[in-house]
Amino acid sequence: MLFNTFIFYIFLAVVLIGYRLAPGSRGRAWLLLAASYAFYSYWDWRFTALLALPTVVDYAVGLGLGRTVEPRARKRLLLASCAVNLGALAMFKYFDFFVGSAAALGEAIGLRMDDVHLRLILPMGISFYTFKSLSYTIDVYRRQMEPTRSLLGYALFIAFFPNVVAGPIERARNLLPQLGCLKTASRRQVGEGVVLIALGLFKKVLIGDASGRIVDNLFGQAELYASPELLAGILLFTIQIYADFSGYSNIARGVGRLLGLELMQNFAQPYLSRSFSEFWRRWHISLSTWIWDYIFNPLMSATLRRVGRLNLSSVQAEMQIAYPIVAMATMLLCGLWHGAGVTFLLWGGFHGLLLTLERLAVYRGKTIPMRVRIRGTGDLLRFIGGWVTTQILVSFAWLFFRAENMGQAWYFIEQILHWQGSDLTGRFAGMTLVYGSVVLALDQIEYRTGSELYLLRLRPAVAAAVCLALLIAVGLYMATTKPLPFVYFQF
Amino acid sequence: MRSVKTFLVFGLALMATLVGLDVYLQLAEIQTPMETRIDQRLGPTYIPNKKITRFTEGFFIGSANAYGYMGPSIPPARSGLERRVLLLGDSFVLGHTVLPRHYFGRWLEARLREVSGEVYHALNFGKADFNFWNMYQYYKDFAGGFDHEAALFFVGAGDLIPARQIATDLYPVVRLDGDALVIDRSFRNSRTFGFYKTIEPIMTNSALLRLMFNAFKMVKRGELASVVLDRFAPKRQESDEGPDPGTPPQAVEMPALSRAILRDLARDPRNVLVIQRSLAKELRDEVRAAGLPMIDLGACLDSLQAAGQDPYYWPITKTHGHWNHATHPIIGAYLADQLIARGLVRPRESSESRPEEASSPK
């Protein structure tokens, strides 16, 4: 059930009515749990077992960790949780990729391997709920939170329908306490929810889906298109993936508000970033903070400990060795999280390289503030230079993310380098410019007002009218066009 | 008083936002406004130079030309040594599923140029939902006025035996008056025509109204339940496998009107009937009896199918529909070879080209 289909809003209306009528917090929790499993089953009921598995295992591991003080036993419990969660992820998402890669490597050195591909369907959202569940056991292991005693609450945390298939990858610390005392939404929350849903649908449907239709054609049969069209394809995908995913996150958060829950922000105007580290603080925040907390920081500490044995002259020298290794490893894992394929690895590796170069060569360890302060021409030129460079390289990296394979990515690059115009250059350039301008304008408003809920700063009648107009336009488009699934659903 | 003011503010903000969204939809070419206007003589015709973008099973970005048909602006009168082939038919001929440079007409031009050594133009007079009767009317009223060497009428069996003429309230109608073929333009007196004329200025300028119109058509087709209820919608009987490329209907008796049109077209040796899919023997005999030359695309499409390529399958949207990208060049080259074989195009004497290879239209 996609957020950009009418059936979802019928489902949501039924859930909201039931939620209002349900007796007490426990009644609401049961209702939401049933709704969440129904939501997930709509795609394929058999995979609900995969939702139930981390629920039961990590709930039990959490309780075990709460009762155990002996470090080794605690570590064993954590490893059990990791084995179950990552085992399922590995089997469904990575098994075929690694077997295929091993077979290709074997063939290269003259070994033949039998076809042992599992060809399993990737369960929707498996990477998201796996990470969500893992964060809980790690937090409990680190004693950053108390284990939950409520299996119902934990099951709902894992399966919660607004964010089960594509995030935000909510932390148990934030969501579990809210799920423990479910209340109906206040008037303010209802208003915020409607605004978030309207803006999210606009982004998803009228920017993401609309540009995605062109992107699908350009990437689907790239050999039919000329250089300007292929370049437009990369830029349009840059726009599509942001509008699609941030639109989804807005809708998820909006639905959360209608249920009286606050889900974390997932995007903060990433395409206004003027450096790569800033981009990663603004893009897919729930994933980047997850990676920061659970992969980057532990890896960095471990690496620094080892580098420390080298007796280098300064801490800075240690950082210059440790940071590239860790940044690259982390971003490669980030790429692999997105998809089992060489193109995703390359996308991650490219970002790792950019982060490293930026850290070591440009900013030398300085953190770039999230708010821009331009005090003179020099600042302005630095800002423009940083923004343009960042956005060009980020867009280039998206090519690898979207390409079906390395051959296709290379084909795009080759065609663009051997530029040949087309009679449709103007049309494609015009469309790209319009989509890009709208995305940047929306981000600018968000940035200036410091809120995604900027519409609520207008008069209530104006805000309501804008939301209604957005919903009318989106509704008409949805009624007449086949919906496109969210790009991140495949992860 | 306060509530009136609030209501006014709400209304104004709603209108302003809708106008803004309309402009966005048009500039980003997400939805183009209605690209046809109702002509007093021809019925709905493309607005000259109107930009058109279509997302169907394929993808089209192009525009109508200055004369109100698809493709490059080629005037009715010949300007030099160029030669022309007119293409008349329904949405298959219109080709709003591929970019203009991938259209079979471009491949046809390229192949003819290669073989004859002369500049050829294929003029696209295709129109969605047109049947044989509509094509005839359009040819007589408009397309036939363009100098040409050949006029190809693309039909499926359903086009020769149409259940009815399309939108008779908006289009001229061909009928038999005794033995004579008459084009009846009484549509200009219909209420629908009056209504369309009234709303034309906004329909041809508003993308949102076009979307609304599309939604209305979707409801009229009975698709509302499946759009809204998705899997819970009651199952519909007919399968939606895209347009019908001309599956022979049960009834094979040629209507008198079709027979008369065939006879009339046969008077001009430049006219050729192109069969999109094999016709029933009875219909084929009727066409032969009328004396109108025929080109059957059936063999050409079957050869594609035999080679494991479905000419109607669109891998990106995973749907069946019009001819796909792989089919357009084959159709273009096949038509060119058939025109040469029928003597409608003379190959240059020292031609070294091989008939099985069509050059690219680029």
Chai-1 contact restraints between the chains, C-beta under 6 A:
chainA,res_idxA,chainB,res_idxB,connection_type,confidence,min_distance_angstrom,max_distance_angstrom,comment,restraint_id
A,F6,B,V228,contact,1.0,0.0,6.0,A-B,restraint_1
A,I7,B,D230,contact,1.0,0.0,6.0,A-B,restraint_2
A,A210,B,I30,contact,1.0,0.0,6.0,A-B,restraint_3
A,R213,B,F55,contact,1.0,0.0,6.0,A-B,restraint_4
A,D216,B,I316,contact,1.0,0.0,6.0,A-B,restraint_5
A,N217,B,F59,contact,1.0,0.0,6.0,A-B,restraint_6
A,N217,B,I316,contact,1.0,0.0,6.0,A-B,restraint_7
A,G220,B,I316,contact,1.0,0.0,6.0,A-B,restraint_8
A,L424,B,I61,contact,1.0,0.0,6.0,A-B,restraint_9
A,R427,B,I61,contact,1.0,0.0,6.0,A-B,restraint_10
A,M431,B,A28,contact,1.0,0.0,6.0,A-B,restraint_11
A,M431,B,E29,contact,1.0,0.0,6.0,A-B,restraint_12
A,V434,B,L27,contact,1.0,0.0,6.0,A-B,restraint_13
A,V434,B,A28,contact,1.0,0.0,6.0,A-B,restraint_14
A,Y435,B,A28,contact,1.0,0.0,6.0,A-B,restraint_15
A,A461,B,T6,contact,1.0,0.0,6.0,A-B,restraint_16
A,A461,B,V9,contact,1.0,0.0,6.0,A-B,restraint_17
A,A461,B,F10,contact,1.0,0.0,6.0,A-B,restraint_18
A,V462,B,A13,contact,1.0,0.0,6.0,A-B,restraint_19
A,A465,B,F10,contact,1.0,0.0,6.0,A-B,restraint_20
A,A465,B,A13,contact,1.0,0.0,6.0,A-B,restraint_21
A,A465,B,L14,contact,1.0,0.0,6.0,A-B,restraint_22
A,V466,B,T17,contact,1.0,0.0,6.0,A-B,restraint_23
A,A469,B,L14,contact,1.0,0.0,6.0,A-B,restraint_24
A,A469,B,T17,contact,1.0,0.0,6.0,A-B,restraint_25
A,A469,B,L18,contact,1.0,0.0,6.0,A-B,restraint_26
A,A473,B,L21,contact,1.0,0.0,6.0,A-B,restraint_27
A,L476,B,L211,contact,1.0,0.0,6.0,A-B,restraint_28
A,L476,B,M212,contact,1.0,0.0,6.0,A-B,restraint_29
A,L476,B,A215,contact,1.0,0.0,6.0,A-B,restraint_30
A,A479,B,A215,contact,1.0,0.0,6.0,A-B,restraint_31
A,A479,B,V227,contact,1.0,0.0,6.0,A-B,restraint_32
A,T480,B,L211,contact,1.0,0.0,6.0,A-B,restraint_33
A,T480,B,N214,contact,1.0,0.0,6.0,A-B,restraint_34
A,T480,B,A215,contact,1.0,0.0,6.0,A-B,restraint_35
A,T480,B,M218,contact,1.0,0.0,6.0,A-B,restraint_36
